[in-house]
Amino acid sequence: MQYVREWPIRLYFFEEDGRTQARVWLKPGVSTLEAVGEALCEPGEFDVPEIGDEVAAGRALVALGEKLLRSSETDIEDLRGTAVHIDP
């Protein structure tokens, strides 16, 4: 029998003066993980908000993935009693 789980993810964007910030929240159970990613439009470049959103979201999601891996390492270490490293 297949077991299916859903982890709600929320991704918000904040833009101001050529700077985009993405904040992502993941609720994989009782706890919540949060990560932030930013994108900055360089002076003289075209300010295309959609590109800033992509860069900021990508960075936020990568940061969230790293937090998930570190959390998993801690959980495994607690069970094993020895240090663990999980490669991304």
N, C-alpha and C positions, 0 to 999 in steps of 0.2 A: 504494500500500500504506500502510495506516495504521500509525503507530508509537505505541505506548502506553508510558508511563512511570508508575511508582508512586513517590511520595515518602512514606515512612513518617512519620507524625506521632504524637507521644505527648503527651497532655495530662493533667497531674496536678493535683489540688486539695489544698490544705492549709488546714484551718480551725481557728481558735482565737479564743475570746472575741469573737465577732461579726465577725471579720476572715477573709476568704477570699482565698487567693492561688492563682492558676492559673499553672502553668509549662508551657510548650509547647516541644517539641523537634521540629525538622524536619531530616531528613537527605536533602537533595536530590542527593547525590552522595557525594564523599569527605568533605566538610565537614559540620558540624552547626551549625544556627542555633538559638538559644534566646531566648525572650522571656518576660516575666512581666507579669501583670495582677493588680490587687488590687481588692477590694470591701470596704467597711466598713459595717457596720450602725450607723446613727445611734442614739444613746441615745434610748430611748422608742419606737423603731420595733419592729415585729415582726421577730424573727430567723428568716427563712425561708432555710435553707441552699441550696435550689434556686435562689433568686433571686441569692444571692451567687455561686453557681457560674456562672450565666449572665453576670453583669456581669464577674466576674474573667476568665472564658474569653474573652468578647468583647474585653476590653481586651488580653489576652495575644495574641489572634489579630491584632488591629489592629497591635500592636507588631511582631509577626512579619512581617506584610505590609510594614510600613515598612522593616524590616531587609532583606527580599528586594529591595525596590525600590532601596535604597541599594547593595546588593551588585551589582545589575544595572547601576546607573549606573557603578560602578567598573569592572566588566568591559567595558562599552562604551567608557568613557574610555580604558582600556588599549589597546583596538583602534584607536580613532580618533585618540587623542592630543589630544583636546579635551574640555572640560568638557561634561557631559550632565546634564540634569535630567529625571526621569520623574515625571509627575504621578500621584498615586494614583487 
